[in-house]
Amino acid sequence: MTRAYLAWAAVCVIWGTTYLAIRVALDTIPPFLMGGLRWTAAGSLLIAILKLRGERLPPRSAWASLAALGILLIGFGNGGVVWAEQSVPSGLTSVLVSTTPFWMVGIERLMPNGESLTLRRFAGLVVGFCGIVLLVWPEIRVGGSGGFLVGLLATQLACVGWSVGSAYARRRAREENVLAGVAVQMMAAGVCLCVIALASGEWAELRFNARTSAAFVYLLLVGSIVGFSAYAYALKHLPIATVSLYAYINPAIAVLLGTVVLREPFSARIFVACAVVLAGTAVVRTTEAKANANAPVIRRAGPRPASPGRG
C-alpha cells in the first residue's frame, strides 16, 4: 500500500508540471500532432523496455478493449487538455480539469457495484469545488466567449473521457500486466491522434526549436511513461475517490509554475481559491484514510481491476 501512495504522490507532482510543458510545446507543435507523436513514441519505448525485460504484451483478444481505454483516457483525457491550452492559461486549465473527481466519483457510483459516496467525502468534494468556482468565475465573466469557452468545454470533455475510462479500467482482467496494457493504450491513442492531425492538416505546421523540443521530451519521458505508469499502479491498488484527488493537487503546482515561468496572472483570489481546493482535498483524503483504518473490509464488491489507464 505504501508503494501505491508513493505512485499517487508522483502523479500529483508530475502531472502538475505537464501543464507548463504542454503550453511551451504548443508554441511550435500543433495540438493533435503533439499528442499523437508523444503517445506513439511513449508506447513504442515502453514496449521496447518490456521486451528487454522479457515480458509479454497482452493477448490480441485484449487489444480492442485496451484501444478503447487508450482513446478514452489519452485521446479524450489528454487531447482535450492540450486543445484547451491553446486558448486557456496553463494554470487555469489545470483548475478546470480539477472537476475530474466529481465526474469520476459520480460515474463510479452509477456503475454496478460502484463505490459509495459518503457524506463527509461529498462535503470535501463540495469544498474543493467552491475553490474551483472562486478561481474560474472571474475569468468566465471577463473572457467567457470564443476560444475561452471552447477551451472550457474541451477540459470537461477530457474529464468525462478520463472518468469513463478510469471506471472501465478498474473492471478489467486481474491477470493482465499493467505496463503492457498501458503500452497498448498509448499506441492506440497515439495512432488515433496522428490520424486526426493528418486529417486536420497539422503536419504542415509542425516545427521544433530548442525550447519546444525540451518540453516535448519532458512530456514524453516523464509525463507519459513515468506519470502514466504511476497512475496505472495507483488506480490498481487504491480507491478511485482517493486516486482522483490528484486533480486537486495538480492545480496548485500548475498555477505556481505558470505564474513564475510564463508570467500568468496571480492574485490574492487565486491564492485563496487554491487554499480552498486543497482544504477540500484534505477532508476527502483524511476521510478515506479513516475509513480504511476503521473498516478495512468494507470495500466495493467485485474483483479489483488489474489494468489501469491515464493519458
C-alpha positions, -999 to +999 in steps of 0.1 A: +000+000+000+029+024+007+041+020-029+006+028-042+005+061-022+040+069-035+028+063-070-002+086-063+022+113-050+043+111-081+012+116-102+003+147-082+037+163-088+044+151-124+011+160-139+012+193-122+042+202-142+030+189-175+005+218-180+035+241-183+053+218-206+023+215-229+019+252-231+055+256-240+054+229-266+023+244-282+044+274-294+055+253-324+038+219-322+001+217-332-021+201-305-033+168-321+001+162-336+018+168-303-004+142-286+000+117-315+038+119-316+041+119-278+019+089-271+031+068-301+067+074-291+059+067-254+041+035-263+069+023-285+095+030-259+075+012-232+071-018-255+108-019-261+115-018-224+091-046-217+107-067-245+141-062-230+128-073-196+113-104-213+077-095-205+048-103-228+023-079-244-014-085-237-030-112-260-046-099-292-080-107-278-075-078-253-063-052-278-097-039-287-107-031-251-072-016-244-075+005-276-109+018-263-093+026-230-064+045-247-088+066-267-109+075-237-080+081-212-054+096-236-073+106-267-100+124-248-084+129-215-051+143-226-061+155-261-088+178-246-063+193-222-038+201-250-066+216-271-078+238-243-043+252-236-044+269-269-068+295-255-068+290-217-037+297-195-020+266-183-027+272-146-064+278-152-066+247-174-053+226-146-080+241-123-108+233-148-095+197-150-100+196-112-136+188-119-124+153-127-131+139-091-167+148-094-170+131-128-150+101-116-169+096-083-203+102-099-197+078-128-182+052-104-213+055-082-235+047-112-215+016-122-226-019-110-211-025-075-197+011-076-181+027-046-204+045-022-202+083-017-201+091+020-214+124+034-180+135+046-164+127+013-192+146-005-186+175+018-149+175+009-157+175-028-181+204-024-154+224-005-130+217-033-155+227-060-161+260-042-124+268-046-126+259-083-156+283-088-138+310-069-108+306-092-127+303-125-157+326-122-140+360-129-123+346-160-156+333-173-172+366-168-144+386-184-135+362-212-163+338-214-167+337-252-150+323-282-118+305-276-121+305-239-154+288-239-142+262-264-113+255-241-136+253-211-157+227-230-126+208-241-115+204-205-148+190-195-149+166-224-114+155-213-127+149-177-156+128-190-135+106-212-109+102-185-136+093-158-154+068-180-121+052-190-109+050-154-141+033-142-139+008-170-102+002-164-109-009-128-132-037-140-108-054-164-089-087-161-068-091-130-041-111-147-030-085-172+004-069-169-002-033-160+026-017-180+020-039-210-016-028-210-005+009-207+018+005-237-010-007-260-033+021-248-006+046-256+000+032-291-037+032-299-043+067-287-012+080-304-021+065-338-057+079-334-044+114-327-019+112-355-047+104-379-067+133-367-037+155-371-033+143-407-069+150-414-067+185-400-035+194-419-014+198-388+017+180-402+024+210-425+025+233-394+050+211-374+082+229-363+107+224-334+131+247-316+152+241-285+125+252-261+096+232-275+119+202-281+129+201-245+092+204-234+082+176-258+109+153-245+098+160-209+062+152-218+073+120-235+096+106-208+083+120-175+048+130-182+039+099-203+059+069-193+066+077-156+034+096-149+010+072-167+027+041-152+024+056-117-013+064-123-018+028-135-003+014-103-022+037-080-055+031-098-050-006-094-044-006-057-063+025-043-100+035-042-110+057-072-120+085-049-085+086-035-068+084-068-090+112-083-076+136-057-045+142-078-067+166-098-068+188-067-030+188-062-021+194-098-036+230-100-015+243-071+017+232-089+005+243-123-006+277-112+027+283-094+047+273-124+025+292-148+030+323-127+067+320-123+077+307-157+050+320-181+041+352-161+004+341-160-017+362-136-016+355-099-036+373-072-049+370-037-081+355-051-061+327-068-042+320-036-074+318-015-090+296-042-061+272-042-062+270-004-099+262-005-093+235-031-065+219-010-088+221+021-114+200+002-087+176-007-076+172+029-112+165+040-117+138+014-082+123+019-085+121+057-120+106+054-107+079+031-077+071+054-100+069+084-124+046+066-096+023+056-082+022+091-116+016+109-133-006+084-108-021+060-131-049+049-158-025+037-149-021+000-165-023-033-178-057-042-164-075-072-128-081-084-102-055-082-091-044-117-056-050-128-054-027-158-055+010-153-053+039-176-044+075-179-031+098-206 
